Amino acid sequence: MRKLTYYVACSIDGFIGDPKGDASSMYQFVNEEFLDYLRTEYPETVSAEGRAALGMTDLEHRRFDTVVQGRGSYQVALDVNITSPYGHLREYVASRTLGESPDANVTLITEDVPGAIRKLKAEDGELGIWLCGGSQLAGELLDEIDELVIKTYPQVYGSGMPMFGADFAVTDFALESVRAFDNGVLVRTYSRKR
C-alpha cells in the first residue's frame, strides 16, 4: 500500500496562503541550505520549470511518483500558462469545474476523490503519492492521509487559507522528526496514528 503524504508549506499559525491562497511571502526562505535539503530529500516536489532552472532535472525521485492537487492549487500554474507543472510525475487534479484536462499528463478526478486516492494507494510501487494542496482537498482527504510533512516558515498570517478546509474532527498523528534550518524554517514529519 502506497502512502499519501500531505507535503505542504505553512505559516507559524497554520495557514498555507493568504485568504486568496497566495503564499509568495514564504519564497524568501528558500535559501541555499533549504535548496540542498530539497535536492537530497524531496527533489520531485520542485516544479518542472524550477528543476530546469536549478539544474535538478536529472535527480531521481526520492519519495513520490504521483502528485495530486486541487483546482485552486493547479490554477496557480494555469495562470502563468503552465498546464503540467509537475510533468516529471503522474499528475492528478481534483476538479468539478474543469471540463477537460488542458494537458495529456494531467488526469482529472471529477468525482469520488477519496475513492480515486484509495485506488492510487492500492497500486504497486515503492514511491508514494504527494498531496500538493490545497486546503479544501486536504480536508476532503484527511481520512486518507498517512503522513504529514509540514514546512513551517517563520511568519504569522493572522488569517488566510488553513491547512485543512474541513469540519472539526480530531485526527491524531505521531511526530517522527523535526528539522530546523538556520533561517527559522522547521520541517516536521508526522505519521498517522491508526
C-alpha positions in Angstrom: 0.0 0.0 0.0 1.4 3.3 -1.1 1.4 6.3 1.3 -0.5 9.6 0.7 1.7 12.4 2.1 0.5 15.9 2.6 3.7 17.8 2.0 2.9 21.4 2.5 4.2 24.9 3.4 2.5 26.9 6.1 2.9 29.9 8.4 3.5 29.5 12.1 -0.2 29.9 12.7 -1.1 27.1 10.2 -2.1 29.0 7.0 -0.9 27.8 3.6 -1.7 31.1 2.0 -3.4 34.4 2.4 -7.2 34.5 2.1 -6.9 34.0 -1.7 -4.2 31.3 -1.4 -1.1 33.4 -2.2 1.9 32.1 -0.3 4.6 34.0 -2.2 5.8 35.7 1.0 7.3 32.4 2.0 9.6 32.2 -1.0 12.2 34.4 0.8 13.1 31.5 3.0 14.1 29.2 0.1 17.8 29.8 0.5 20.8 27.5 -0.4 20.5 25.4 2.8 16.9 24.7 2.1 17.5 24.0 -1.6 20.2 21.5 -0.6 17.5 19.8 1.6 15.1 19.7 -1.4 17.8 18.3 -3.7 18.6 15.4 -1.4 15.2 14.7 0.2 12.3 15.9 -2.0 13.7 16.8 -5.5 10.5 15.7 -7.2 8.4 18.4 -5.3 10.2 21.2 -7.2 8.2 22.1 -10.3 9.5 21.0 -13.7 10.3 24.6 -14.5 12.1 25.1 -11.2 14.0 21.8 -11.7 15.3 23.0 -15.0 16.3 26.4 -13.6 18.1 24.8 -10.7 19.9 22.1 -12.6 17.8 19.4 -10.9 16.3 17.7 -13.9 18.5 14.6 -13.6 17.7 14.0 -9.9 15.8 10.8 -9.2 12.6 10.8 -7.4 13.1 10.0 -3.7 9.6 9.8 -2.3 6.9 10.3 -4.8 6.0 9.4 -8.4 2.5 10.9 -8.3 1.1 14.3 -7.3 -2.5 15.2 -6.5 -3.7 18.8 -6.2 -6.9 20.7 -6.1 -8.2 23.1 -8.7 -7.1 26.2 -6.8 -3.5 24.9 -6.5 -3.5 23.9 -10.1 -4.8 27.3 -11.2 -1.6 29.0 -10.0 0.2 27.2 -12.8 -2.6 27.7 -15.3 -2.4 31.5 -14.6 1.1 31.5 -16.0 0.3 29.2 -18.9 1.8 26.1 -17.4 -0.5 23.1 -17.9 1.7 20.5 -16.4 3.7 22.0 -13.5 5.0 18.6 -12.4 5.4 16.9 -15.7 8.1 14.6 -14.2 5.4 13.0 -12.1 2.0 11.5 -12.8 -0.3 14.4 -12.2 -3.9 14.3 -10.9 -6.1 17.4 -10.4 -9.3 17.1 -8.4 -11.8 19.4 -10.0 -15.5 19.6 -10.6 -15.2 22.7 -12.7 -12.5 21.9 -15.4 -14.4 20.4 -18.3 -11.4 18.6 -19.7 -7.7 18.4 -18.9 -5.6 21.0 -20.6 -2.6 18.7 -20.7 -2.2 15.0 -21.7 -0.1 14.4 -18.5 -2.8 15.7 -16.2 -5.7 13.4 -15.2 -8.8 15.0 -13.8 -10.6 13.5 -10.8 -14.1 14.8 -11.1 -16.0 12.7 -8.6 -15.3 10.4 -5.5 -11.9 11.9 -4.9 -11.3 9.7 -1.8 -12.1 6.6 -3.8 -9.7 7.6 -6.6 -7.0 8.2 -4.0 -7.6 4.8 -2.4 -7.1 3.2 -5.9 -3.8 5.1 -6.3 -2.7 4.0 -2.9 -3.5 0.4 -3.7 -1.2 0.4 -6.8 2.1 -1.5 -6.6 5.1 0.8 -6.2 7.8 1.8 -3.9 7.2 5.6 -4.2 4.2 7.4 -2.6 1.7 10.0 -3.6 2.2 13.7 -2.8 -0.8 15.7 -1.8 0.3 19.1 -3.0 -2.7 21.1 -1.9 -4.9 22.8 -1.4 -6.9 23.4 1.7 -10.3 22.0 0.6 -8.8 18.9 -1.0 -6.7 18.2 2.1 -9.9 18.5 4.2 -11.7 16.1 1.9 -8.8 13.6 2.0 -8.0 13.8 5.7 -9.0 10.2 6.3 -6.7 9.0 3.5 -3.6 11.0 4.6 -0.9 8.7 6.0 1.9 11.3 6.6 2.2 15.0 7.1 5.4 16.8 6.1 4.9 20.4 7.2 7.4 23.1 6.2 6.7 25.9 8.7 8.0 29.3 7.7 8.7 31.9 10.4 5.7 34.1 9.5 2.3 34.8 11.1 -0.5 35.4 8.7 -3.3 36.1 11.2 -5.9 34.7 8.8 -5.9 33.0 5.4 -6.3 29.6 3.9 -6.0 26.9 6.6 -4.0 23.7 6.0 -7.3 21.8 6.2 -10.5 23.2 4.9 -12.7 20.7 6.8 -15.3 20.4 9.6 -14.0 19.9 13.1 -12.6 16.4 13.7 -9.7 15.4 15.9 -7.2 13.3 14.0 -4.1 12.0 15.7 -0.6 12.0 14.2 2.7 11.0 15.8 5.7 13.3 15.5 8.5 11.4 13.7 11.1 14.1 13.1 11.9 17.8 13.2 14.5 19.5 11.1 15.4 23.1 11.9 17.1 25.4 9.4 19.3 28.5 10.1 16.7 30.8 8.6 14.0 29.7 11.1 12.2 27.2 8.9 11.1 24.0 10.5 10.2 20.8 8.7 8.1 18.5 10.9 7.2 14.9 9.8 4.2 13.2 11.4 2.8 9.7 10.7 -0.8 8.8 11.0 -1.9 7.0 14.2 -4.3 4.3 13.0 
